[in-house]
Amino acid sequence: MFPRKTASASGLRVTPTRIINGVMPTRAWFSTFIYNEPLFRSGLQRFNDGLADECRNLRDYDDAGRKWSAKNYPGGYTSYASLNQLHKFSSTFATLEKKITQHVKKFAAELDMDLRGRTITMTDFWVNIMPEHAAHSLHLHPLSFISGTYYVVTPPGCPGLKFEDPRLSKFMAAPPKTAKVRPANQPHITYPTAAGNVILFESWLRHEVAANRTTEERISVSFNYNWS
């Protein structure tokens, strides 16, 4: 329980705050969870070096992806609309899928999800390369239940992944937050990038990536999971 300061003849003394029906008067409900962990504990640099080469080679090969990106992802490259099941065609990405799936299973368990004996399956897997000035606008991932990103190359100063409070559109007449707002009460939160980390979130959670202000490429791979 949290203490409360009350006045007395001798100054301030600490008394317990009032508990109603055995619980604290203010509690958190309907929490939003974000998972962020290294893919594995050793050998990440060597693994990412090879993965980065494959991502760049894919960009050189993927004419359709470059054309789509020129129209829909200005300045950057993504294989989202052209080659978006890379785990089915590349042994490197197939290995990465297996590693990521272990994290997804852990995250689903932490969310108390009852999968009813069904299998967690990666449905989409694609590359994102963001050179200087490229950005990714606010969006979500429909038709999946867990989505995420694995960071391959993250130059110092490159943008992180920014999440939006899912209740934001319903705040209506709410006043602004204080200057010392606690992290859990912020309307947005940005997770810094770190090569070798996998970040997972429920697919309905809106997110974006600000413009890359560095002169080096930021490389990541993104994915969606379903259960069937």
N, C-alpha and C positions, 0 to 999 in steps of 0.2 A: 504494500500500500504506500501511497505517496504521503509524506508529512505535510502539515499545514502549520504556518507560523501564526500564533495568537498572542495578543497583548496580555501582560500580567504586571503586578506591582513591581516585580523585580526585573522587568524587561521582557525579552522574547522567549517563549518556550515552544517546543515542538509537540503537537498533538496529532494523532492520526486523523486523516480525512474521513468523512462519513462514508460508510459502505452501505449500499442499498441492496437488500435481498442477497447478500453474500458476494456481490460483485462490485467492481469499481464503477462510478457513475459514467465515465467516458471510456469506451472501448473501440477498437478498430474492427471493422467488418468489410467484407467484399474487397479483400486485398488483391493487388495486382503484383504478380511475381515475375522477376526476370532472373535468368540463370546465366552465370558467367564463370567459366572455368577453362584452364588449359586443356587442350585436346588430349595430350598425354604428358608424362613427366620428363622425358628425356628424348633427345634427338629431333626436336622440333625444327631447329634451324636448317638442318640438312633436308628434312622432309619438305619444308617450305620453299627452299631453294629450287628443288625439282618441280614442285607444284607451280611456282611462279613462272618457270620456263614453259610449262605446259599451258598455263593460262595465256601467256603472250603468243605462243605458237597457235593456239586456238583462235585468237583474234586475227592473226595473219591469214588463217585458213578460211575463216567464217565470213564469206562475202555477204551473205544474207543478214547476218547479225550486225555487221558494220553499217549496212544500208539502213536497217531498222533503227539502230542506235543514232545515226545521224539525224533522224527525224524525231525520235522519241526520247533520246538520252544525250542531249547536245554536249559535245566535247568528250564524251566518255564512250565506253564499249561495254555491252552486256550481251550474253548469249541467251537471255531470257526468252526471246521470241524465236530463236532459231535452233539452238542446241541446249535444251533445258532438262535433259535426262542424262547427264554426263556419267553418272555412276553405272549406266548400262553399256557404255562404249569405251570406257577408259579404266584400266586396272588401277591407276593412281587414284581416280575418283571413287572407284569401288572400295578401295582400302579406306579412304576417307569416310565414305558412307558408313562402313561398319563401326568405325571409331565414334562417329557422331551419334549413331543410333544408340549406343550405350549411354550416352549423356541424355538423349531424349527419353529413354526409359526411366532413368533416374529422376528427371524433371517431372514426368507424368506421375510418378509415384509421389513426389513431393506435393503435387497438386491434388492428391487424393482422387485421381481419375480411375474410375472403374471401367476397364477396357473390355470387360465381359468375355475374356478369353480370346479376343481378337488380336491380330498382329499389327504392330506399328510398322508402317511402310513409308519410305521416302518416295514421294511422287514427283518432285521437281528438284533439279540441282543445276545451277547455272553460275557463270562467272561474271564478276563486275570489275572493271578497270576504270579508275577515276583519275585522270591526269589533272593538272592545274585547272581550276575554275569549274570542273564538272561537279554536279550536285544531283541529289535524288530527292524529289519532292515527297510530301506527306502522303502516305498510303498504308494499306493493310493487305493481308493475304487471304482472300476468300477461298472457300472450298478446301480448307485444311484446318488442323487443330493446333499444331505446333509448328512454328517457323523459326528460322535463325540464320546466323551468319558465322562463317569461319574466316578469320583474318590471316591473310597470306603475307602481304607486304604492307607495313604501316609506318611510313616515314614520320619523323618527329614533326608535330604540329598539324598532322592531317586530321580531318574532322572525325568525331565520334558518332555514335548512333543515338539519336535523340528520340525519346518516347514522349507521347502526349497522354495526360490523364484522360482515361476513357469517359469520364463524366463531364469533361470540359464544356461540351455543348449544352449542358443542362444547368450550368451554374447560374445563369440568368442575372439576378440582382445581387449576387455575392460581391462583397467588397474585395479589394486587392489584398494580397498576402503581405505580412509584415516583412521588414528588412531581414529579420532573423528567422524566417520561416523554416521549420524543420523539414528535412529531406522528404519525409513521407507525405507532407502537405504541399509540395511544390506542384504546379500545373504541368511542368515538363522536367525531365531528367535526361542527362546525356551521359552515356557510358563511353569512356575513352577507348580508343582502339589499342589492341596489343596483339602483335603477330603471334599466332599459336593458340589464341583463345577462341573458344566457341561460345556464342551468346544465343540463348534460346528465350522465346516468349510465346505467349498464346497468340494465334494468328489474327485475332480481332483487334489487337493492340496497334494503334496507328503510330508510325515512326517515319523518320526522315534522316537524310544525311546532308549537312550543309556543304556549301562549295568548298572544294579542296584549295586551300590557300598556299600549299607548298608546290614546289616545282617538280616534285617526284610523284610517281604514280602510286596510288593507294589501290591495292588488289585484295579482293575478298571473293568468297563463293557463298551463295545463299541457297536456301533449301526450304522445302515444305514437307510436312508429314501428315499422313492420314492414318486411320485405323479401320481395318476391314477383316 
